[in-house]
Amino acid sequence: MFISSTMKDLGDARRAIAVRLRSLNVEPVNAEDMHPDGNSSWDVIRHEIETSHLFILLSGDSYGWVPNAGQGAGEGRSVTHMEALLANSIGLPILPFFKRLAYDSPRDTEDAKARDAFRREVGDWEAGRFRQEFEWIDELASKVGDAVLDLFQRSVLRELAERKPTNRSDTNGRIAEDFAGVVIPEGFIGCDPVLFAGAGVSVSAGLPTANVMAELFGSRLSLGVSGENILARHRFADVAYAVERRLGRAILEATIAQAFDVVQGVVPTAGHLSAVASFSHIVTTNYDDLFERACIAQGIPFNVRSPNGFVRGDGRQVTIFQLDGSVSSPSSLIVTEEDAAKARNDKNYWRKISQMIGNRPMIVVGHSLRDDNARRVLLERGSGAGLYVSIADNLMDDIVHDRFDLSECVATADNFLRSYESAHRNLTRLAD
């Protein structure tokens, strides 16, 4: 989401909005964060606007800087005005937020006249936009967050993502970007290990995080607090149960399905593509279907199994066990503690997981291992080695290593999985 505003009077507001957007797992694009790449400043700004999904426009006390050289020189428009015109010309959805002007704010200066004319111009553009006013920065950040959450709930972000894919892929459908190679510990290549994947594998795809889901639940319950605050006081499963209890199961499932619908137009990450190309057995607690779509993108036959008899696909090259169900089948979702208890009682499902794991090594990626069902997966291990991949080495991870007899590897999910695929392919070529 591109954030456009004057720098001098709204710099702190831009920063507050960026923090709020990141808490919702949305990538903010700020001019302050743009690095020189040999192109002109306007070329960089234009590229960022053209590859964004949404344009957030802030208007404060000032009209902004009017360039006297380069792009726009002689036109009498501020850079913020130029950015908004470009966004409007390419049909980028615009969310305007205008600072409420003080009663004694100057209205007769040239800057004030240009500012007011710019605001009227934005208001006269096509219907479908709305304008909100703000007075304080924290109020603005809250209003922007509420607007984005509304887009999650109405699946608007899905439409925006489908409109203009920004990932560049090579001929194999893989994300064409550099990555830092990771050394894979011995004993995990060529041994048909099990991949146990958590939310950290999918977070870079733009999926709603636990904080986002907690906020959506909170909005349903009119709690009026952020996801972080809700989760600091209550377990995710308990907040979900509160929604189910007050509004019914159908509303609970619809809230989750609508939020995750945002990514249906987004391609699986490089990590998903590498995972299904390297692992025959994947266990995940993620609700999304990105592993399935990674299989489809590469022509890999697969099947997906969730508790309580939910099965999709009839391929056998990759088997995906979704412990908590899938948004593809909302009635399969494991959300509340009552759901989890029922899933634990599905003895046939857990027997299949246990038989699948056997004595195979297990690699845990992107998982905090906090809930009971996730920890049970590790308890189903036989004599196979275990590896825990985390983005940083810290004391709490050391406790997990010791408790479940896991070795450690520090890496991002994507980097590890892409490095694993590379090592797996090299070993296969040597064997051939």
C-alpha positions in Angstrom: 0.0 0.0 0.0 1.5 3.3 -1.1 1.4 6.1 1.5 1.3 9.5 -0.1 1.5 12.8 1.9 3.5 15.9 2.4 6.7 15.1 4.4 7.2 18.2 6.6 3.8 18.2 8.4 2.8 14.6 8.2 6.1 12.6 8.6 5.1 11.2 12.0 1.7 10.3 10.6 3.3 8.3 7.8 5.4 6.4 10.2 2.4 5.6 12.5 0.5 4.3 9.5 3.4 2.2 8.3 3.6 0.6 11.8 -0.2 -0.1 11.7 -0.1 -1.6 8.3 2.8 -4.0 9.2 0.8 -5.2 12.2 -1.8 -6.3 9.7 0.8 -8.0 7.5 0.4 -5.4 4.8 3.5 -4.0 3.2 3.6 -0.1 3.4 5.5 1.8 0.7 7.0 5.0 2.1 9.1 7.4 0.1 11.5 7.5 3.1 12.1 3.8 2.5 13.0 4.1 -1.2 16.6 3.5 -2.0 18.5 5.1 -4.9 18.8 2.6 -7.8 20.2 4.8 -10.6 16.7 6.0 -11.8 15.3 9.4 -11.2 13.3 10.0 -8.0 10.0 10.2 -10.0 10.8 7.0 -11.8 11.2 5.2 -8.5 8.0 6.7 -7.1 6.1 5.9 -10.3 7.2 2.2 -10.2 6.2 1.9 -6.6 2.8 3.3 -7.3 2.2 1.2 -10.4 3.1 -2.0 -8.4 1.0 -1.2 -5.3 -2.5 -2.5 -4.7 -3.8 0.5 -2.8 -3.1 4.2 -2.5 -3.4 5.9 0.9 -3.6 9.7 0.5 -3.0 12.0 3.5 -3.6 15.7 3.3 -2.6 18.0 6.2 -2.0 21.7 6.6 0.3 22.1 3.7 -0.1 21.6 -0.1 3.4 20.3 -0.3 6.6 20.9 -2.3 6.2 22.0 -5.9 9.2 20.9 -8.0 11.0 23.6 -10.0 13.1 21.1 -12.0 12.7 17.6 -13.3 9.3 15.8 -13.5 6.4 18.2 -13.1 8.4 21.3 -13.2 6.4 24.3 -14.4 3.0 22.5 -13.8 2.5 24.1 -10.4 1.5 20.8 -8.7 3.0 19.4 -5.6 4.6 15.9 -5.6 1.7 14.6 -3.5 -0.7 15.9 -6.1 1.3 14.3 -8.9 1.3 11.0 -7.1 -2.5 11.1 -6.6 -3.0 12.0 -10.2 -0.9 9.0 -11.3 -2.8 6.7 -9.0 -6.1 7.9 -10.3 -5.0 7.6 -13.9 -4.2 3.9 -13.6 -7.3 3.1 -11.6 -5.5 2.4 -8.3 -8.0 2.5 -5.4 -7.5 5.6 -3.3 -8.3 6.0 0.4 -8.1 9.7 1.3 -7.6 10.8 4.9 -7.7 14.6 5.4 -6.5 16.4 8.5 -9.2 18.5 10.2 -8.0 22.1 9.8 -8.0 24.4 12.8 -10.6 27.2 12.8 -7.8 29.7 12.7 -5.8 27.9 10.0 -4.7 30.3 7.2 -7.1 30.0 4.2 -5.9 32.9 1.9 -2.3 32.0 1.3 -1.3 30.5 -2.1 -0.3 27.2 -0.4 -3.7 27.0 1.5 -5.6 27.8 -1.7 -3.7 25.0 -3.6 -4.3 22.6 -0.7 -8.1 23.2 -0.6 -8.4 23.0 -4.4 -6.5 19.7 -4.3 -8.9 18.3 -1.7 -11.9 19.4 -3.8 -10.4 17.7 -6.8 -10.0 14.4 -5.0 -13.5 14.6 -3.8 -14.8 15.2 -7.3 -13.1 12.1 -8.7 -15.1 8.9 -9.5 -17.7 7.7 -7.0 -16.6 4.8 -4.8 -14.1 6.7 -2.8 -14.7 7.9 0.7 -12.9 10.6 2.7 -12.3 10.5 6.4 -11.0 13.3 8.6 -8.6 13.0 11.4 -7.1 15.3 14.1 -4.5 13.2 15.9 -2.0 10.7 14.7 -3.2 7.8 16.8 -6.7 8.5 15.5 -5.4 8.4 11.9 -3.6 5.1 12.4 -6.7 3.6 13.9 -8.9 4.8 11.0 -6.5 3.4 8.4 -6.3 0.1 10.3 -10.1 -0.1 10.4 -10.3 0.6 6.7 -7.9 -2.2 5.9 -9.7 -4.6 8.1 -12.9 -3.7 6.3 -11.2 -4.6 3.1 -10.1 -8.0 4.6 -13.7 -8.7 5.6 -15.2 -7.8 2.2 -12.5 -9.7 0.3 -11.6 -6.5 -1.5 -7.9 -7.1 -1.1 -8.3 -10.3 -3.1 -9.6 -8.4 -6.0 -6.8 -5.9 -5.8 -4.2 -8.7 -5.6 -5.7 -10.4 -8.7 -5.7 -7.1 -10.6 -2.0 -6.7 -10.8 0.4 -9.5 -9.7 3.8 -8.0 -8.7 5.9 -11.2 -8.4 8.3 -11.9 -11.2 8.6 -15.6 -12.0 10.8 -17.6 -14.2 9.7 -20.3 -16.7 9.2 -22.8 -13.9 6.8 -20.6 -12.0 9.4 -19.8 -9.3 9.9 -16.4 -7.9 12.9 -14.9 -9.7 14.8 -13.3 -6.9 18.1 -13.8 -5.1 18.2 -15.6 -1.8 20.8 -16.3 0.8 21.8 -20.0 0.7 21.5 -22.0 3.9 23.8 -24.9 4.9 21.5 -27.9 5.5 22.6 -30.1 8.4 23.6 -33.7 7.7 21.0 -36.4 8.1 18.1 -34.5 6.4 18.9 -34.7 2.7 18.0 -37.9 0.9 16.2 -39.4 3.9 12.6 -38.6 2.9 12.0 -36.3 5.9 8.6 -34.9 7.0 8.1 -31.1 6.7 6.1 -29.6 9.6 5.1 -26.1 8.4 3.6 -23.3 10.4 2.4 -19.8 9.7 6.0 -18.5 9.2 6.0 -20.3 5.8 3.0 -18.4 4.5 3.4 -15.0 6.1 5.3 -13.5 3.2 2.3 -14.3 0.9 0.3 -11.7 2.6 -1.9 -14.0 4.7 -3.7 -12.5 7.6 -1.7 -13.2 10.8 -3.1 -14.2 14.2 -3.2 -10.5 15.1 -5.3 -9.7 12.1 -7.7 -12.6 12.8 -8.0 -11.5 16.4 -8.8 -8.0 15.3 -11.5 -9.3 12.9 -13.0 -11.4 15.7 -12.7 -8.3 18.0 -14.6 -6.2 15.4 -17.3 -8.8 15.3 -17.6 -8.6 19.0 -17.2 -4.8 19.1 -14.2 -5.1 21.5 -12.4 -2.1 20.0 -8.9 -3.2 20.8 -5.9 -4.3 18.7 -5.1 -7.9 17.9 -1.9 -7.8 19.9 -3.8 -6.6 23.0 -6.5 -9.2 22.5 -4.0 -12.0 22.2 -2.0 -10.7 25.2 -5.1 -11.3 27.3 -6.8 -14.2 25.7 -5.9 -17.3 23.6 -6.8 -17.2 20.0 -9.1 -20.2 20.4 -11.0 -18.5 23.2 -11.6 -15.4 21.2 -12.9 -17.5 18.3 -15.1 -19.4 20.7 -16.6 -16.0 21.9 -17.5 -15.2 18.3 -19.1 -18.7 17.8 -21.0 -18.4 21.1 -22.4 -14.9 20.4 -22.9 -15.0 16.7 -22.9 -18.6 15.6 -20.6 -21.1 13.9 -21.5 -19.8 10.4 -20.3 -16.3 11.2 -17.1 -17.6 12.7 -16.3 -19.7 9.6 -17.3 -16.9 7.2 -15.0 -14.4 9.0 -12.0 -16.7 8.6 -12.9 -17.6 5.0 -13.4 -14.0 4.0 -10.1 -12.9 5.5 -8.1 -15.6 3.8 -9.9 -15.0 0.5 -7.5 -12.1 0.1 -4.7 -14.3 -1.1 -6.6 -16.5 -3.5 -5.2 -14.3 -6.3 -1.6 -14.4 -5.0 0.9 -17.1 -6.2 2.4 -19.4 -3.6 5.7 -18.2 -2.2 9.1 -19.6 -3.3 9.1 -21.5 -0.1 5.8 -23.3 -1.0 7.1 -24.2 -4.5 10.3 -25.6 -3.1 8.6 -27.5 -0.3 6.3 -29.5 -2.6 9.1 -30.2 -5.0 11.3 -31.6 -2.1 9.0 -33.2 0.4 6.6 -36.1 -0.1 4.9 -35.6 3.3 3.9 -32.2 4.7 2.1 -31.6 8.0 0.8 -28.0 8.5 -1.5 -26.1 10.9 -2.0 -23.4 8.3 -5.6 -22.7 7.0 -4.5 -21.6 3.5 -4.2 -23.8 0.4 -0.9 -22.5 -0.8 0.8 -25.9 -0.7 -2.0 -27.3 -2.9 -1.7 -24.5 -5.4 2.1 -24.9 -5.4 1.5 -28.5 -6.4 -0.9 -27.5 -9.2 1.5 -24.9 -10.5 4.2 -27.5 -11.0 2.0 -30.4 -12.0 2.6 -32.4 -8.9 -0.1 -35.0 -8.0 -1.2 -34.4 -4.4 -3.8 -35.2 -1.8 -4.9 -33.2 1.3 -6.2 -34.8 4.5 -7.9 -33.0 7.5 -9.4 -34.4 10.6 -13.0 -35.7 10.6 -12.8 -37.3 7.2 -12.1 -34.2 5.0 -10.0 -35.3 1.9 -9.2 -33.4 -1.3 -7.2 -34.6 -4.3 -6.3 -38.2 -5.2 -2.6 -37.8 -6.2 0.1 -39.6 -4.3 3.3 -37.8 -4.9 2.7 -35.3 -2.1 0.4 -35.9 0.9 -0.5 -32.8 2.9 -2.0 -33.2 6.4 -3.8 -30.1 7.4 -4.2 -30.4 11.2 -6.5 -27.4 11.5 -8.5 -27.8 8.3 -8.7 -25.5 5.4 -10.5 -22.3 4.2 -11.2 -24.3 1.0 -13.6 -26.4 3.2 -14.8 -24.0 6.0 -16.6 -26.7 7.8 -13.3 -28.5 8.3 -11.7 -25.5 10.2 -10.3 -26.3 13.7 -10.6 -22.9 15.5 -11.8 -23.3 19.0 -10.4 -25.5 21.8 -13.6 -27.6 21.4 -12.7 -28.1 17.7 -9.1 -29.1 18.7 -10.3 -31.6 21.2 -12.6 -33.2 18.7 -9.7 -33.4 16.2 -7.5 -35.1 18.8 -10.2 -37.8 19.2 -10.0 -38.6 15.5 -8.0 -41.8 16.1 -7.9 -42.9 12.5 -6.5 -39.5 11.4 -3.7 -39.5 14.0 -2.9 -43.2 13.3 -2.3 -42.2 9.6 0.0 -39.3 10.7 1.9 -41.6 13.1 2.4 -44.2 10.4 3.4 -41.6 7.9 6.0 -40.1 10.3 7.4 -43.4 11.5 11.2 -43.1 11.9 11.5 -40.4 9.3 13.5 -37.2 10.2 11.3 -34.2 10.8 12.0 -30.6 9.9 9.9 -27.9 11.7 9.7 -24.6 9.7 7.8 -21.4 10.7 6.1 -22.9 13.7 6.0 -21.8 17.4 4.8 -25.2 18.6 2.5 -23.6 21.2 -0.7 -25.5 20.7 -1.4 -29.0 21.9 -2.2 -30.5 18.5 1.1 -29.1 17.1 3.1 -30.6 19.9 1.4 -33.9 19.5 2.9 -34.1 16.0 6.4 -34.1 17.5 5.3 -36.7 20.0 4.4 -39.0 17.1 8.0 -39.1 16.0 9.9 -42.4 16.1 13.7 -42.5 16.2 14.1 -40.0 13.3 16.2 -36.9 13.9 14.5 -33.5 14.3 15.4 -30.0 13.0 13.9 -26.7 14.1 14.3 -23.8 11.8 13.9 -20.3 13.3 14.7 -16.8 12.1 16.9 -16.1 15.2 18.7 -17.9 18.0 17.0 -17.1 21.3 16.5 -18.6 24.8 12.9 -19.6 24.2 13.8 -21.6 21.1 16.5 -23.3 23.1 13.8 -24.6 25.4 11.8 -26.0 22.4 15.0 -27.7 21.1 15.7 -29.4 24.5 12.0 -30.4 25.1 11.6 -32.1 21.7 15.2 -33.1 21.0 15.6 -30.9 18.0 18.7 -29.5 16.3 18.7 -25.9 15.4 19.0 -24.0 12.1 18.8 -20.2 11.8 17.2 -19.1 8.6 14.0 -17.6 7.1 11.5 -20.1 5.9 11.9 -19.2 2.2 15.7 -19.3 2.4 15.7 -22.6 4.1 13.2 -24.3 1.8 14.9 -23.0 -1.3 18.3 -24.1 0.0 16.8 -27.5 0.8 15.4 -28.0 -2.6 18.7 -27.0 -4.2 20.6 -29.6 -2.0 17.9 -32.2 -2.7 18.2 -31.7 -6.5 22.0 -31.9 -6.4 21.8 -35.2 -4.5 19.3 -36.5 -7.0 21.5 -35.6 -9.9 24.5 -37.3 -8.3 22.4 -40.4 -7.7 21.4 -40.4 -11.4 
